[in-house]
């Protein structure tokens, strides 16, 4: 069996690294091979999966420093046919990559907005006067570095090796225990789901909207989980994009959707919500490594 897996590119991104680790785990577990398919954005990665161009997608969902990856959440809400199959956590160690001889020569630093934010303390201390330019991925600017000695990019040491570029500084993220959680996503009714390794799901992710922004509108749905002893590991609000002040809520629950308590909770939830989307139950794989 061979799979095609979408991820944020170009090659060398942390999303690609997470995908490679997932493929290595898959190969060791089942002998499955995979073709990696880079896309220019997270949204395009998920859209490629939704339209059948790939069979899986690996996308970042949450960083331990900067919180949720909103592009993933918004796109997943918009696309109705996708479900989460697995999760994995990747330790993140940022490096400053440049062909400049020293930090003094750098005038501009490029990277993904999340990476720039995760290194803002270091950048303020060592490159306080540079221009910071957010781009679609950590590796998008790497091919420009050899042509301009005044620019740098924040990416992984693996990316520097892939592009044969020098590293000026290592481990520049502000917090050493920096990590990002990724989701492995499939189409909900795809045959490929039955060919992937069976797991014992430990988490379920859902999202919902409430009928009106009134007192207790969010409390009542959350009380259902509390009363049934279901722990929430994350809750996040996002604008519905319909009207100012309207929100939808993403919730990660520490329970499998097939358990009696979860079935009861989801059934009761319909009384207090407008739209509910169940993104699936999954386990967290131990496949990460720094780089």
N, C-alpha and C positions, 0 to 999 in steps of 0.2 A: 504494500500500500504506500502511495506517495501523496503528500498533502501540499497545498499551496497556502501560504500564510502571509497575510498583509501586515505591514508594520510601518511606522513612520521612518522615512529615509531622509537623506541618502545613507548608504552604508556607513556604519560606525556610530549610529545613534544608540542611546541607552535602550530604546525600544527594540532595535535590532539585536542588541546584546541579550535582552530578556528573551527574545524570540529564539536565538541560538541556544540559550540554556534550556528553554522549553523543548526544543527539537532534540537536544542531546538526551534529555530525560525520556522523551518519547521513544527515541531510538533504542535506548538501553532497556526500556520497559517492553516494547512491542516489536522492535526492529523496523519501525516506520521511518521512511525518509521524507524529507520535505523540501520544497522550493520556497525561498524567501522572496517576497514581492514588496519592495519599498514603494511608498507613496509620499507625496509632498506634504501631506497634513494628516492629523489624526482623523479628521472627519472623512477624508478621502479613503483612508484605510478601512473604516467601518462601512462606508458606502460601497466600496469594492466587494466586501463580504456580502452586504445586503443584496447586491445585484448579481451575485453568483460568479464574480470574477475570481474570487478566492474561496477557500473552504473554511478558513479560520482567520482571525485577526488578533494581534497582541497589541493592547493599548494601555497607556498609563492612566491610572485613575486617582492616585493620591500620593502626595509626597509628605514625608515626615516634617519638613520645614515649612513648605509653602501651601500645604493643604491640598484640596481637591483640584483635579485637572478638569476645568469646566468644559473644555471642548469635548472631552469624552462623554461627560454626563449629558450635555445638551444634545449631542448627536444620538446617543443611545435612546434618549427620550423620544426623539423625532422619528427614529426608525422602529417599526413595529415587529420586525421579524427576527430579532436577534436575542440570544441568551448567553449568559456567562457560563462557561464550562469549567474553568479553573482560575485560580489566582496564584500569583507568585510575587515574592518580595525581592527586589534587587538592591543591594547596597550601592550607593552612589559616591564616587570620589572624583570631583572635578579637577581638571588641570587647565592651565593657561597655555595655549598653543600659539606660537608665533615664530616667524623667521627673523624678528628683530634681535639685535645683539643684546639689548637690555630692556628693562621695563621703561626706562626713560624715553625710549624711541616710540613707544606705543601711544597713538592718538585716538584709536577707536577699538572697541571690543564688541564682537558679535556673539550672540548665542540665543537659544530659546529663552523666552521670558522667565520660565521656571528656573533655569540655570542661572541667569543673571540675578534673580531674586535670592537664590540660595547662596550666592557669593557676594552679596552687597556689602557686607562688613569688610571683607578682604579687599574688594575693589575700592572702597572708600579710604582704606588705610594705605594701600600701595599704588593705586591708580586714581587718585581723587579728581583729576582733571580730564579724564578721557571721556569720549562720547560713547554711551552704551546704546547699541542698536539691537532690538529684539528681532529675531527671524524665526522661520517655521521649525527649525531643528538645530541641534547643537553642531551638526556637521555641514550645514548648508554653505557656510562661508569658508570652509577649509581650503577649497581649491583656489581661493583668492590670495592666500597668505604669501605664496612665493612671488607674486607680482607686486605686492605692496608691503614693505617692511614696517609700515607704521600701524598695521592692524593686527589684531589678535582674536582668537576665538576661545570660548570656554567649551570644552568637550572632555571626553574620557581619554585615558592613556591608550586604550585600545584604538580609538579613532586616530590618535597621533601615529601609532604604529601602522595602521592601515594606509594612511596617506603619506607616510614617511616624512613626518614633520617634527621639528624640535619642540620640546616642552620647556617653557621658561619657569613655571612654578607648578608644584603638585599639591594635591589635597587643599584646595583653596576654598572649599565650601565652609561656611561659617560654623557649622556644627558637624563634628566628626561622625556621629551616628546618623548620617543622612541616608535615607532609603526611599525607594519608590515602589508602590504596589501596582502591579499590572494585572489586567484581566485577559484571559484567553477566551475569545468570543466566537460563537458559531451561529449558524442559522438555526432557528428553533426546531424545525421539523426535518433537518438535514439527516441523511443516512449516515453521514460521517460520525455523528454523535455515538452511534452504536459500535463503531469501530475503534473508538478511543478507549484507553484503559478505564475500567470501572473504578470509582472512588467512593469514599464515604463522606458525603457532603457535611460540612460543618457550619457553613454560612449561607444566608439567602439575602439577595439584594432586591429591593422593590423601590418604586417611586409612586407618589400619588399627589393629586390636587384635592383641595377642600372646597366645598360649595361656596363659601363666603368668608371674608376676612372679618370674623367676629370673635369676641372673647370665647376661649375654649375650643376654637376650631381645630387647633393642632393638639391640644391637651387630650381631647377625647380619643383620637386614634392612638396616641401613645399610651394612654392608660390601659388600653386593651392588652398591649404587650406586657406591661408591668404586672397586671393582674394574673396573667398566664405564666409569669416567670420567664419570659423570653428577653434576653439581654440585647440591647442595642450597642453595636460597636462603632457606629457612625451615623450621624444625621446631618444633612446639609440641605439648605434651601437654595433654589435657583429661580430667577424670574420666569414667569410663564411666557413672557414676550407678547402677551396680549394687552396688558394694561399695567400702568405703574402701581405697585403695591400688591400685585397678584403673584403668588409663589407656588412652586411645586416642591415637594420634599423627597429627597433620596435617603433611604434608610438601609443600613446593613444590619442584619440580625444574626445572632449566633445560634442558629437552628436550621435544620433541614426542612424544606417546605412540605415534605411528606409526613412529618410527625403530627400526631393528633392535635397538640397545642397550636401548632402553626396553622393547620387547617381551620381550627376554630377561630384563631385570631384573624386570618384573612377573610373568613366569612363575616365576622362581626365588623370588620373594617369597612365593608361596603356601605354600612349605615351612616358613616361619617365622612365619606370621601366622594369626590366627583368622578375621578378617573384613577384606576390602579393599574400599574404595570409591574408584573413579576419578572425580573430579569434572570431568575434561575437560582438553583442551589449548587454549591461548589465547595471544593476543598482548597486549602492553601498549600501549594507544593513547595518543598524545600529544595530549590535549584539555584539559588543566587550565589554570586561571588563578586568581590570588588574588582574594578578595572576601569 
